[in-house]
Amino acid sequence: KIINDLNLEGAVIFEGSVPNKKVFEYYYKSGITVNLTPTGGVDKTVLESMASGVPVISSNMAFKPIFGVYADRLIFRFGDPQDLYLKIKSLMYDKEVYMINEYLKEKSKDFSIENLIKKIVYELEKIN
């Protein structure tokens, strides 16, 4: 209703479920990913967006160490639409957003299946 009232039908799309093999394509076509979840665990949606080279704005403080030097620009106060608006606007007009994208893409590799397996093996070897 809000999207219709504000004539944003062409700018905001609620896609719904997307098959795994098409996830990258959807993220790659996006200009930005907004994650509205409160602080909790690391959300795979954010990691997928990062891996696709798309900037992410989240209210989840669990991403603060992952976003690193860009955390202040990419994390907004949960439940604060004005702060979210300012973060989106800032990224939209940042000529160096590609640097943020590359940083996030690189950081997403820490969460790859290969790195997860290495961490599990390392922990198991410590037990033996």
C-alpha positions as a printed Julia matrix, in Angstrom:
128×3 Matrix{Float64}:
  0.0     0.0     0.0
  2.78    2.44    0.91
  4.63    1.68   -2.32
  1.48    2.36   -4.33
  0.68    5.51   -2.36
  4.17    6.87   -3.04
  4.22    5.74   -6.71
  7.26    3.53   -6.15
  6.02    0.49   -8.08
  8.96    0.6   -10.5
 11.59    1.26   -7.84
 10.72   -1.32   -5.18
 10.2    -4.97   -6.0
  9.23   -7.71   -3.55
 10.53  -10.71   -5.47
  9.7   -13.52   -3.08
 11.43  -16.88   -3.31
 14.31  -17.18   -5.8
 15.95  -20.49   -6.8
 19.56  -20.84   -5.59
 20.97  -20.88   -9.11
 19.42  -17.43   -9.78
 20.4   -15.71   -6.51
 23.58  -14.11   -7.87
 21.7   -12.74  -10.88
 19.12  -11.02   -8.66
 21.7    -9.5    -6.34
 23.9    -8.42   -9.23
 21.01   -6.52  -10.83
 20.28   -4.71   -7.56
 21.68   -1.33   -6.71
 21.69   -1.98   -2.98
 20.53   -4.57   -0.46
 18.73   -3.41    2.67
 18.58   -5.84    5.57
 16.05   -4.82    8.2
 16.65   -7.58   10.74
 17.52   -6.72   14.33
 20.86   -7.73   15.79
 21.3   -11.47   15.88
 23.28  -14.0    13.91
 24.94  -13.36   10.59
 22.21  -13.36    7.93
 23.09  -15.27    4.75
 21.17  -12.73    2.67
 23.75  -10.11    3.58
 26.63  -12.48    2.82
 25.12  -13.37   -0.56
 24.76   -9.71   -1.43
 28.33   -9.02   -0.36
 29.62  -11.91   -2.48
 27.75  -10.48   -5.45
 29.54   -7.16   -5.08
 26.42   -5.25   -4.05
 26.49   -2.74   -1.18
 24.53   -3.75    1.91
 22.92   -1.64    4.58
 21.84   -3.5     7.69
 20.55   -2.83   11.17
 22.17   -6.03   12.44
 25.13   -5.12   14.64
 26.56   -8.63   14.16
 27.91   -7.27   10.88
 29.91   -4.46   12.48
 33.19   -6.41   12.59
 32.54   -7.83    9.11
 31.84   -4.42    7.58
 35.02   -3.19    9.26
 36.07    0.31    8.27
 32.75    0.82    6.47
 30.54   -0.23    9.4
 29.47    3.32   10.26
 28.29    3.82    6.69
 26.58    0.44    6.33
 24.82   -0.08    9.66
 21.74    1.94   10.55
 19.86    2.16   13.83
 17.2    -0.56   14.02
 13.71    0.87   13.58
 15.03    4.29   12.46
 13.8     4.99    8.91
 15.5     8.41    8.85
 18.89    6.86    9.58
 18.23    4.2     6.92
 17.3     6.91    4.41
 20.5     8.82    5.13
 22.64    5.68    4.7
 20.98    4.83    1.37
 21.31    8.41    0.13
 24.96    8.5     1.14
 25.75    5.34   -0.83
 23.74    6.41   -3.86
 25.85    9.53   -4.31
 29.22    8.07   -3.33
 31.5     7.94   -6.36
 33.74    5.45   -4.57
 31.02    2.92   -3.67
 32.89    0.4    -5.85
 35.61    0.34   -3.16
 33.01   -0.63   -0.56
 31.65   -3.29   -2.91
 35.11   -4.77   -3.46
 35.83   -4.73    0.27
 32.54   -6.51    1.03
 33.12   -9.03   -1.75
 36.54   -9.86   -0.31
 35.19  -10.12    3.26
 32.42  -12.5     2.09
 35.12  -15.04    1.22
 35.66  -15.54    4.96
 32.27  -17.26    4.96
 32.8   -19.55    1.96
 32.19  -23.28    2.32
 35.92  -23.87    1.79
 36.83  -21.64    4.72
 34.11  -23.18    6.87
 35.5   -26.65    6.2
 39.02  -25.48    7.05
 37.77  -24.03   10.35
 35.92  -27.25   11.22
 38.96  -29.4    10.41
 41.17  -27.07   12.48
 38.85  -27.37   15.48
 38.6   -31.14   15.12
 42.39  -31.46   14.93
 42.69  -29.52   18.2
 40.51  -32.16   19.89
 42.71  -35.06   18.77
